[in-house]
Amino acid sequence: MRPRGDIEGLLRDAAPRALAAVVRRFGDFSDSEDAVQEAMIEAARQWPAQGTPESPVGWLVHVASRRLTDRIRSESARRRREDAVAADRSEGGPSEELDLDPVGGEDDALVLMFMCCHPALTPPSAIALTLRAVGGLTTAEIASAFLVPEATMAQRIARAKQSIKASPEPFAMPAGEERAERLRSVLRVIYLIFNEGYVTSAGAELARAELAAEAVRLGRMAHLALPEDPEVAGLLALMLLTDARRAARADAGGELIPLDEQDRGLWDGAAIEEGIALLNEAVGRGAVGEYQLQAAIAAEHARAARPGDTDWGKILGLYGLLEQVTGNPMVSLNRAIAAAMVDGPAAGLGLLEGLDDRLEGHHRLHATRAHLLQMAGATAAAIAEYEAAADRTDSVPERNYLTRQAARLNERRA
Amino acid sequence: MKFMLLQNYGGMTREVPPMGEWTPAAVEAHIAYQKDLNAELRERGELVEAQALTTPDLAKFVVSDGGATPVVTDGPFTESKELLAGYRMIDVESVERALEIAAQGSAAPAHDGAPIEQAIEVREVMGPIEH
């Protein structure tokens, strides 16, 4: 359904803003979305032949509003006939006065993101709705990216829209503390989309790589709307710096290549430069949060031309801060690796000891311990930990990687 | 006709060590073989879905009498050889073709480069009444 080239880009930028304007006017999210989708199909048909309108957003709002008005009219006409009651001249439909230059612009797209990350929705539903309403992806595209049948995804999106419809939340920016809370959800949803795309998965790599690009696009929209927010900038920087390693991160067969074995010449220099610039600007604004810290760690890796040039002391400090901010035991695992790089494997293994309670049996704990034992030259113990990790991961490329690590150590020992 | 080709952890007709004890080259060859087989089936329009399952360590058994608290039993299980490791769902012209694909799966290279000779369970998926 999606048109190609410039018009596709134009439509995808315009669609969320148009949708926001139509929802603001008509109130019903689901109907408005259908109407904007229809308007987009109409645009894809007309614009290539008749030229692009001066205000693509205004055009879409106009066509979508016309459709909604027609629908409301014909429904009320039907009701009138059924009731056999004379028409009331002050019809309850929306005004036909269409301002072709909708107010709000970029901010409308942000309001739409806030809507899609509604507290009534589970993360998978919020993700699907965000991709559909803000990202302008088709249901089929979203379904293929998440490896579920299209009917399943259509149902998930329909349920999400129902939840929003049933909630008393108005189509507006929440205020005060709730606004900050909701912004955290928005950032989390964007980061989840990014990670879905970034984790390589055999057979569906292309569709999923597009998800990462989509998350970066959503991150840019959020940053455009909230240029002063350091965490929004931090998230965008983090995604750019991580995505910069994409070409080096897996081999031709889709198997994972760890950071210290990657061909750094394949890293995307432009993305790294942009990420570091964003980060520097954000950090200058104070209020350091988890995305800025993660971006700062990614930036340290990006700055090192060779693995040996990595400033592990600085990374260790950053993980310490990140651990304080998030209290996430996964961060503690990474801090243990950084500690091992600075003070030797024994220091890292010592830090892992405190994590058994919180991460018991988790594959990442076993994998980290395996790595540190390998550094310490405790080969037999390292092999056992790699095998334990391989038995517990839910990712095929990761399982292959861990099994291969165990096999390599076995071979070396023999 | 749709078939499920099921692969258990056990079902090896000869002695094969756990994969962690194979050489890296043998691990590589086994993974490549499975991927190539999937690619070939996809190419021929015969692959519906191929999935590997997480290990029995992460398996759970659930029994409920419909009351409030179902009984959930966690792995690891001693009888893990009987648990499913992965499956391929294929859509093929004939039962013969399904058996042929199962044979290909069973002959994936093991630690010594020779076929692993793992038993593949072939089960036809029941269709609608018109089938």
Interface residues (C-beta under 8 A of the other chain):
Chain A: A202 G203 G253 E255 G361 I383 Y386 E387 A390 D391 R392 T393 D394 V396 R399 N400 T403 R404 A406 A407 R408 N410 E411
Chain B: P18 M19 G20 E21 W22 T23 P24 A26 V27 E28 I31 A32 K35 N38 R42 A50 A52 T54 T55 D57 L58
